[in-house]
Each structure stands twice: as structure tokens, then as C-alpha cells.
């Protein structure tokens, strides 16, 4: 199992540019799923100092551990590896890596995983959608979590002219690189491997620290060193902006952050997807991610606080939220909490109620939104959308129809300009609910952090 050790590290993928939206509006909306943060409770003992908590079964990503490797799977879900453990996504506890990649455990003569990446090049059918793990001088190729026949092989056999004992690796498709490539890192040496010709070009990235893992997320490239990261240009290695940054602030989902974290900067630019989002009648936007929420008022002023501080009955991790008639309707698991907007946010008497009692269908709910001047809540559950007439009691979920253009949705909101659907770090704009439901093709994608919250990097 020790091989698994360094399997995938930079889960940061959370893709620094992962989210980016734009344009507030008086809409009303919601969503699900979050991640980020870091618990800066610096170790009581040697294990804690190194990010391990054996009492709870494995390392704790919120303690600032240095990952061994990082990649995404075929569905774009980040995998981060540390020792014998794997972290899936931007939250959740460590689990033994051999439960997902069993064969890595069969080669105890090898060391930990040095590097990993997903090769997603359709022109290379024998390698397309394969996850490659590099251990010492060997490479493992997995397809749908199964080790391919003939592997492990020597690195020199599969990737000629690439050295053994790598530090990191990341795919780089054209035009982000000049050709479909893989970038390999070993100390100060950088190798651009041309997937089609198998030619190798050595480069020097002078402005970037040595990477212990590298990660491509939402078309951005991240070099991880310790529990810090730098975003870099894959062609030149140039690092632009204020780096390095704390990985836990942007790629992890933890309950606490360090005292010196800029909470507004963190939430504005976080790569962790939103759990829910809405805007109230005054044009204030509320965006929820894990344990925190970001409020953007009509003057574009941003404030950040913990969910528990303003919505104490909820604590954290909202699944969906929509605004209606001066109230925020917040859905968590199988319950609905309704708060009167304003300071402070006050829970309405009689709540929480079950989702079934309040909206006429069972939870969990993926997202929900109400469009301006309407009184119908559009509720997303899985791949279906329902209409709930809010002026009628008892309420019932009717007009069920499928939403086929997205495999998954994290959040949604509606405003004067239409519906914004948030998926990961991007959002998609539709002129109306009808256009969203009927759509068979994705419209132009927009960045959540950049266009919605004004992140400058």
C-alpha cells in the first residue's frame, strides 16, 4: 500500500479558475456542493504536525499536508493522493487508495506514487481517458479504475526519454500547449512530451518553484509545493499575480481557515464549486460554499461570513436556496429553513419543515430558483425539474420534465436577465426557464469567480 502513498496530490485542481460568474440581478436561486478552507489548528503531536490523524483513519487535508500527486478522473472529479490514502473531490475524508486502485497494492517493491495525470486525447484511442500513475521507474495505466493488461511497464517503454522517479506530471492539450502534450517535472528539469510524435523538448521554468505535484483544472495549471500553490503558464512557466497562495484557502473544503486568510479574497476566487446561490428582491446575491457564504450587495460590495453566524440553525453546507417574498428559503438534506431577509436573519416560526411538507416532494434537492415577479419555485432534483406553486397550500411539485443538457448541476439562480446555471467553476446563461429546460446544447460558458464575483486572477 505504500505505493499508493504519493499517488495523486494536488487536488487543488479545484482548478483555480474554476468558477467564474457574472452579473447579479434580482433573481432567486440555489444549488448544491462545496469545498474549501483550512483548519489551522497546528498539531498537538508529531502525527498532527504532519497532517495525520490516525484516530480518525488517515491524514487530514485541512492540516496543511503536502500531497504526493493529483489528477482528475474521467468525469473531472479531482483525486488527491497522500501515502496510502486518496481524497476525492474537494471535501471528504481520506480513504484507502487500494479500494479504488487495488492493483497498486500488489507491487510492494515500488515506492509511493510520484505523479499522476488523466490523458484525455480522443486522437489517441489506446491512451484516451486513461489515468497514469508513476511509481519509481514504472507506470500504471488505468481505464475505468481497472489496471490495463500488460501494466505496470517501465516508464521508458511507454514515455520514451522521460526519466524515472518523477516529481509531477500534467496533461497539456493544444492550444494550451503547442501540441497535445504531457508536461513532466523532475527537480529543475521540465519535459514537454509530444503525445503524437513522442518527441521530448526540455524547458526551463525559471520563475516557478519545484513542483511536488501539478494539476490542470478548468483549463488552468497549478504547481503545488508544500501546501502552497502557484498558477503557471504551461508553455513558459511564467507565474503571474500574487503567488504562492495557500492551497487550503482555494482548493479545500474545511471548517476553519488561518487567522491571516483574506476571507473575501478566498471566497471571491475559490476554486471550490458553490453549493447554492440566490439573489433577493433588493438585488443582493447570496452564494453558499461549505461553511461560509458570500454576500454581494447592489453596489458590488462583497462581505463573507460563516453560515452558522447568520443562519445558526443551519450550521453549514446548504443544498439549495431560493428567494421569495422577502424570505430566503434554504434547503439542507430533507428540511427547509425559511429566514426573513435583513439583519439579523431570523428563522420564521414553524420552520424547519420537511421538504415534502413544504415543497411537495422528497429531498435531497439539487438546486432551486424563483424568477422575478413570479411565484413558482423551479426545483431541480437529480436530472428532473419540477414546478411548485408557492401561493397554494398545500404545495405540490408538478410539471416534471427532464433536464438533459447537464450531467450534474451545482446551483442555479434567476434574475431579470434569465437563468444562470452553475456547474463547477463555470456558469451558463439561459434567457428563460423554458429555454434552459428545452436546451440540447451548452451555451457559452462564463467563469463564476471572474464574472460573478470580480476575481482578478
N, C-alpha and C positions, 0 to 999 in steps of 0.2 A: 504494500500500500504506500510505501514511502515514495514510490514513483509518482504517485498522484500528487505528491506534495506540491510541485510547482506548476501544476497543470495550467491553470489559466489565471491570470492575475488581473489585470486592470478592469475590472468590471466597470470601471469608470465609464466605460462606454456610456454608460449612461450617456454618452455622446454629447459632449459639451454643447453642441449646437442643437441639441435635441429639441428643444422646444422653442417655439417662437411663434407668437401670435401677434395680431394687431387689432386695433380698432375696438374701443369699448362699445358703448351703446347701452340702451336701456333694456336689453333683453333679459332673459331669465334662463338659467341653465344649470347643468350639473354633470358629474362624471364619477369615475372610479379609478383607483390605483395610484399609489405614490411611492416615494423613496427619497431618502437623503439624510444628511445630518451627521453629527458625530457626538459620541458620548465621551467627553474629555475627562473622564474620571480616571486619572492616571494611576493605575495599578497599585494594588496593595502588596503584591508579591512578585516574584520572578516571572511566574506564568502570566499574570496580568500585564506585566511590563512588556511582554512580547505578544500581547494580543490573544492569549489563550485563556480559556475558562473551562477547565476540564470538568468542573462540577456541572456545567450545562452542556457538555458534549461538543467540544470543538472550539476553534478560535472565534473571537467576537470582532466582526468587521468594524464596529463602532469604536474600537480602542486604538485605531491607527496602525493596523498591521500592514506590512508590505506584502502584496500579493505576488505569487510566483508567475502567474500567467493570466491572460484574459482573452476572451473571444466572444462571439455571438454564435448561437445555433442557427439552424436553417430558418427558424421563424423570427430571427432577430432578437431573441432573448439573450441578454448578457450572461455569460458564465465567468465566474472568477474563482481562481484556484489558489489554495494555500495548503501546503503539505498534503495530507491525506484527504482534505476536505474541498468541497465545492460550494460556492454561493451562487444561487440562480436568481437573476434579476437584481434589482437594487435594494431589495429588502429580504427578510427571511433569515433564518439561522443556517449555520453551516451544516451540511450533511456529508456523509462519507462519499467520496467521489467514485468508489468502486460500485456503488449502487447504480450509477449511470453509465460508467465506462469500466465494466468488470474486467476486461482483459488487461488493462494497465496493471492490475494487481498480480498478474501471472509472471511478471518479469522482475523479480526482486533484485536481480543483479544490476539493474539500471538504477539511476538516481531519480531525483524528483523531475517533474515536468519543467523544462526550461522555457518553453514558448508554445504558443498555440494560435491558430487562426482558422477562420472559415474561408474556403476558396469558393467564391460564388461567380464562376465564369461559365456561362452556358456553352461557349465555344469549346470548352474542354470537358466533354461528357464524362471522361473517366475520373475527373477530379471535381466536377461541379457539385456544390453543396456538400463537400467533404470537410470535416473538421480534422486538421492535422495537429498532432501533439509531438513535440520534440523532447526526447529524453537522452541526454548524453550524446551518443553518436547514432541514435536510432530515431526513426519517425514512425508514428502510428497514424493510420488513416481510418476515420470512422464515417460511416454512411448510415444515417438514421440510428445513431447510437450503437451500431454494430461494427466491430473491427472487420475490415475488409480482408479477404483471403490473400495470404502472402505477406501480410504485415505482422510484426514490425519489420522494416527494412532499414538498411543503412541510409543515412541522410544523403550521402554522396551518390547513391543509386537513384534516388527519387529527385533530388535537387542538386545536380552536379555543380561543383565549385563552391558550394555553400559549406562553411566549416561546421565542426561538431561543437557541442557544449555552448549553444546559443544563449543569449540573454532575452531576446524578444523577437517577435515576428508579427507582421500585419499585412493584410492584402491591400492592394492599391490599384483599383481599376482605372482604365482610360476613361475620361481625360484627366482624372485627378493625378495620375502619373502618365508619362508619355505613352506607355503601352500597358496592357494588363500585366500587373507585376505583383511580386511579393517583396516586401522590404524586411531584411533580416538584420538584426543588431547583435554585435558581439564586441563588448568593450567600446573602443572609439571607432570601430570599423562598421561601416554601413554598406550593405549589399542590396542592390536592386536586381531582382531576378525576373527576367522576362519569361512569362508563362509559356508563350508560344514558341520562342526560339531557344529557350533555356540558356540564353546568354546572361552573363552577370556583369554588372557595372558597379565598381566600388566608388563610394562617395564619402565625403567628409561633411558631417553636420557640426559645424564649429560652435553654433550658438545653443546647442541643446545638451543637457546633461545625459550621461549614460542611462539608458532605459533598462529597468528591470522587467518591464513588460510594456507592450504597446497595444493600442486599441483603436479601431476605426468604428465610430458610432455616428450615425446620421450624417455621413459624408464628412466628418471631421476626424482629425488624427490626434491621438493623445499619447504622450510618453509618460510613463509612471516611474517615479524614482522615490523609494520610501513610500510614505502615504501622501506624497505630493504629486502633482502632475503639471505638464506643460502642453499646450496645444501647439502643433507644429505643422509647417508646410511639408508635405511628403516628398516634394521634388527637391527642396533646398535645405530643409531642416530649420528654416527660419522660425523663430518664436516671436510672435507679435502680441503686444499687450502686457498686462501685469501678471507675469508668471515667475515662479511656480505658484500654484494655488493648492489649498488643502482639498484632497480628494473627497474627504467625508462631507465637506460642505456642498459638493456638487453632484456626487455620484452615489451617495449612500442615503439610506433612509433610517435615521436614528432619532431617538427621542430628545437628545441634548446635543448642543454644539459648544465649541470652545468659547471662552469668555471674549476672545478677541475677534470672533467672527462678525462680519458685517452682515446682519440678518437680511437687510433689504437687498444688498448685492447678491447674497446667496440665493434667495428665493427668486429674484428677478432673472438670474442667469442659471439657475439649477438645471441639470440635465435629466433630472428625475421627472417622469411624467406627472401631470396633475391627476388628482383623484376626482375633483369636481370643480365646477365653475358656474357662476351666475352673475347677473347684474340686476340691481334693484331699480325701482321706479325713478330714483334720483340720478341714475347713471353710474352708481358705484359698482365696481366689479369686485367680487369675492372669489378668490381662487384658493383651493384647498389641496395641500400636499402633505401626506403623512400627519405629523403632529402640529403642523403650522399652517397659517393661512395668510394670504397677501390681499390687502385691500387697496384698490386703486380708485381714487375719487374722480369726480368730473373734471377736476383741474390737473389730472395726471399725477397727483401726489401719491406716492406709494408708502404704505406702512405694513409692518409684519409683526405678527404676534403668534403665540401658541393658541391652538384651538381651545384648549382647556381654560385659558384665561378669559376668553369671551363667551365660550359656549361650554360651560363647566360640566354640564350633564353628558356631553358627547366625548370628552377627553381627547380623541384623536381619530384619524382615518375615516373620513366621511366617504360614503359610496357615491352619493348623488345629491344635488341640491338644485332647487328652483325657487324663483321669487314670484310672489303673487300677493296683491292687495296689501302691500306694506309689511309682508312677513317673509322670512326665509324658511323654506320647507327643506329640512335636512334629513337625508335617509342614510341610516347606518345599519347594516345587517338586515334584520327583519322589522325594524322600527323606524317611525317617522317622528322627528322633533320639529316643532314649529316655533320660531323665535320672532318676536316683534323687532323690526329694524330700528336702529338708533342706538344711543349709548345710555345705559348698557343694553346688550341684547338680552331680552327677558323671555324665558320659556313660557309659552301660552298654557294656561291651566288646562288640564286634561291630557296633556302630552307628556311622555311619548305614547303613541298608539302603534298598533301593528300596521305594517304596510298593507296587509289585507283589509283591515278595517278602514284605513284612511284613503287608500287608492284603489282598492278593489282587486288586487292581485297579490300573489305571494312574492316575497323577496327571494334572493337579493336582486337589487336593481342596478343596472349598468350606468345609466345616466337619465336625466330628465330635464325638460325645459318648458317654459311658457313664453309665447311670443307676445310682444307689446300689444296692449289693448284687447287681448284675448283672455278667455277664462278656461282654456283647455290645456291640461298638462300632457305633454307628449313624453311618454315613459318608455325608455329602452330597457329591454330585458333580454339578454343574450343577443340573438340576431333578429329579434322582432321589436316592433314599436306599437304602442297602444295609445289610445286617446282616453283621457279621464276628464269628464266634465266636472269642474270644481264648484259650480254653483248648485249642483244637485246633491242631495243626500238621500239614501246612502250612495256613495260614489261607486262607479263601476268602470272597469277597464274594457273598452270596446274598440272596434275597428282595428283589430290585429292585422298587421301586414309585415312582410319580411323586409329587412334592410340588407341588401346583398353586396353593396359596393365596398364594405369594410369587413375584414375578418374579425376585428375587435375595435372597440371604441373605449376611450378612457373618460371622456367628458364631452358635454355639449352645452351650448347656450344660444339664446335667440335674442336679437335686438332689432332696431329699426332697419338695419341692412340685410337681415336674414339670419340664417342658422350657421353657427360655427361649430364644427365637429373636430374634437381634439383627439389625435392618435399619436401617442408618444410625444415627440418634441415638435410635432407639426400640427397645424390645423387647416381645415378645408372649409371654404365658404360656399354656401348654397343660398339662392335667392329666397327660398321659402321651404317650409317643412315638406310640402308636396314635391318640390324639386329634389330635396335630399332623399326622400323615400324612393322616388322613381329613378334616381340616377343609376346608370350602369357603368359609368366611367368616372375616375377620380378627377376632380377639378385641380387647378393649380394649388400646390402646397405652399403654406406660409409657415414661418418659424414663430413658435409661441413666444420664446424669450425675447426675440428681437422685435417683432411686430406688435405683440400684445403688451409687453412689459418694458420695452425700450432698452434691453440689454445691449451694451455697445461692443460685445466681443463674443 
